[in-house]
């Protein structure tokens, strides 16, 4: 039989990425005032078609970068070559206003919502182009806050430009071999270069080795380097702006110089599990020229806006991969016939139940993520209350970890919803899964972020600000809904009480990770409740569904399990930490090495 003969599978058809989405249009309507909502809705509707046409075409032409380290004469040239597709994706997103929308602030605090919704729609077709654009966004914010006039004029304006021929992208160099996420062990040394001058600030010469440099094709980077003694740890680090190539300012038609022009040697490109299209490299700095940003030895504090912004970008990226994979799975369910052709998957209760669980996660992550996004926008525009700024301090780390943790699981479920077709590279599940996994690592693993929440709660005002907000939302439930939602509301009240106990010192060593998930499950539940209450009040057609989503998420989304886990850890901690010792034995077999092969009876 020829392939053209016999049964012919029906290809699934994805609709407009925005208008067919079950979350974003309604979420936008709740978050933004009518005039802003109308404007942004128009732009996202237009862009929803761009995602499936222009972006998808460019994405298919993006290939892995290539590093040519020597020319035919044996001269070191470190020529980094990227593909037409990668450059095209970068250009179109710059034209579309990422990151420009965030900094133009046409819609004030809602500009973050606008730009991040656009980014979420594009993520599945972006080949991780938002990695450099997120760091560009963060660097622009740093220069907005502390940049001197020359930096504002020449660098900041290019970082936020919509013109790809003039726009800059920025990297972020923090990670080094000794410490990973622990920047206190930074080896790169910055030495004053008094014989050099620059309009961009005091000139320093940097020498060191940067272990992970994502988007090495960028124009500039913000970097930490040591200006104090090693004994000072992170308090001896300063922040610098580094041109990757010199001259930094040049005509669009000029050839791109090698990074060797600023003493930067590309040691090698990283061979990563995913994000293959992103040129991530190991860099040697040898007399590299950099410009001091802000006061000496304040680098960690000054680079914090970059970390906060890129962590939000990471969360949006995780949710973006979920959106694409769920859109494919639901589209396929509408055309795939089963039971001898008598039923499509969309009419099969068991299949739809699996998709409903995936959609539940997508809804919860989307609402929590854009709750954080709006707080970020308010803070940047100076309209956030003190309590909102305190909530943002907790939520930024939490949503990054929570979204990354859930994304890969949902992607796998959506992949299996297509059966064998889901395992085909053409549908993009494999790329999405491998690329999404990095969100569990870069800008802090879940454990690192869990410890950050512990540090945040050391401020006695932070957790109460969150608790007050949560209780205020719960208090607005009507008496009719209170009856309907008795069980989930009781569960939330108990979880909020436990959250206070979890973050009350002394905090047991095993509490931070479990407490992060408890906090995140509570926060996402409150955001879903807030949306459900709005939908009921506004008489939205989706009101009944939104109430059901909230109730299911509380009861089935992980909150109950988080409560049980925190209670177990706290209970066992009171017994003297036996579990930590047994963990070590389970992992490393320490009793065998310590006592020899004595057999089980020796330990009873």
Secondary structure, DSSP 8 states (H G I E B T S, - for coil): --TTSS----------TTTT-SSHHHHHHHHS-HHHHHHHHHHHHHHHHHIIIIIHHHHHT----EEEEE-TTS-EEEEEE--HHHHHHHHHHHHHTTTHHHHH-TTGGGHHHHHHHHHHHHGGGSTTTHHHHHHHHHHHHHHHHH--HHHIIIIIHHHT-S-TTT---EEEE---TTTTT-GGG---EEEE-TT---TTS-EEEEEEEEEEES-TT-SEEEEEEE-S-GGGGGGGEEEEEEESSSSSS--TTS----GGGGTEEEEEE---SS-TTS--EEEEEEEEEEEEESSTT-HHHHHHHHHHHHHHHHHHHHHHHHHHHHHHHHHHHTT-EETTTTEEGGG-HHHHHHHHHHHHHHHHHHHHHHHHHHHHHHHHTT---HHHHHHHHHHHHHHHHHHHHHHHHHHHHHHHTTGGGGGSGGGSHHHHHHHHHGGGTTT--HHHHHHHHHHHHTSTTHHHHHHHHHHHHHHT--HHHHHHTHHHHHHHHHHHHHHHHHTSSS--TTHHHHHHHHHHHHHHHHHHHHHHHHHHHTT-TTHHHHHHHHHHHHHHSSHHHHHHHHHHHHHHHTTTSHHHHHHHHHHH-HHHHHH-S--GGGG-
